[in-house]
Amino acid sequence: MTHTIYDFDKPTDRRGTGTVKYEALQSGFGRTDLLPLWVADMDFETPPFIMDALRERLQHPVLGYTVLPPDYWDVVAQWIRQHHGWEVSTRWMRFIPGIVKGIGMAVNVLTEPGDKVIIQPPVYHPFRITPQGNGREVVYNPLIRHDDGSYSMDFDGLERVADERCRMLILSNPHNPAGIVWDRQTLARLASFCSQRGITVISDEIHCDMALWGHRHTPFASVSDEAAHCSITFGAPSKTFNIAGVVSSYAIVPDDTLRRRFFSWLDANEFDAPTLFAPIATMAAFTKGEEWRQQLTAYIERNVRLVEEFCREHTPVIRPLRPQASFLVWLDCRGLGLGHKELVSLFTDKARLALNAGEMFGPGGEGFMRLNVGTQRSVLLQALERMARAVDGCTE
């Protein structure tokens, strides 16, 4: 059996392709001369087996209405079974036009204006923005941060904030930005809590295929019958295979009642009809992508080690939290003693780096920065050197 060696050190120039990472620098940071390590896609070339599948389809000159390949959901279900040990019925699955959009849809279908939605900050900011924008009240159940930098769920706090108006909890599993792979016991406890109170859990599992250091992702709905019957799971190959521009997300709903409510609404509005290229890219990823995925995660682990070693030697005042999944590193910059504006200025104006400021992730994110290490090692090293020079200037 032949093995392909993928070159993740190969440089790529994404400028001029309409990429958010570069084209939104001016609007997001007020300048364009920054090294961007913020938006959660990677700088690596999309795998060749995906590009080849798309090119093959483009040999035909008509891009008209299409139907899903008959074995599409079998392929997705097989990937989930093989990688996460979860037996998913193909009846439980539907296409959705993006996970944030899916959250908005679930909020509108399953809750009413004025209902409360629980989130666990610091967490991916659309978890707050999307419910609020749809007229729901967001309730914070902040994670507990421990002395070693790790996090756990605050169930006592959850008990205090969850009143009868709380109808939904949005879970980041694995967690973004801290890269936590939640253990089965924690998820089962959360499922029991939510099930008993009639709270629907929306589990965003987009980073599930990028577990690192031997960690294993546990799908929320797989931990118990309670979890299966109170949840909707959202997933996609987009993070792992760097195809965020090809909308390829899906929803998994084991419970009959929830499924009828959500899927009938998707169907009525044709939101469950994928674009032409989504099934092609997804099936190529899930049938040919395991070797690429393994090499990618090994490369990401080495990049994380580089950040850890560099900070230990050159900027010990900044403490990176090792992610258990994903290509995002949560940097604890509180030792610098800077306020939010000063910290952003340090990275943007002095280091000339574009990172996500921790404050955007809600309570508990103050004093942190989120660093995307899904890039070539030479680019990452350049970014770290810029950061070190800026920190040296700040602490002199």
Secondary structure, 3 states (H helix, E strand, C coil): CCCCCCCCCCCCCCCCCCCHHHHCHHHHHCCCCCEECCCCCCCCCCCHHHHHHHHHHHCCCCCCCCCCCCCHHHHHHHHHHHHHCCCCCHHHEEEECCHHHHHHHHHHHHCCCCCEEEECCCCCCHHHHHHHHCCCEEEECCCEECCCCCEECCHHHHHHHCCCCEEEEEEECCCCCCCCCCCHHHHHHHHHHHHHCCCEEEEECCCHHHECCCCCCCCHHHCCHHHHHCEEEEECCHHHHCCCCCCCEEEECCCHHHHHHHHHHHHHCCCCCCCCHHHHHHHHHHHHCHHHHHHHHHHHHHHHHHHHHHHHHHCCCCEEECCCECCEEEEECHHHCCCHHHHHHHHHHHCCEECEEHHHHCCCCCCEEEEECCCCHHHHHHHHHHHHHHHHHHHC
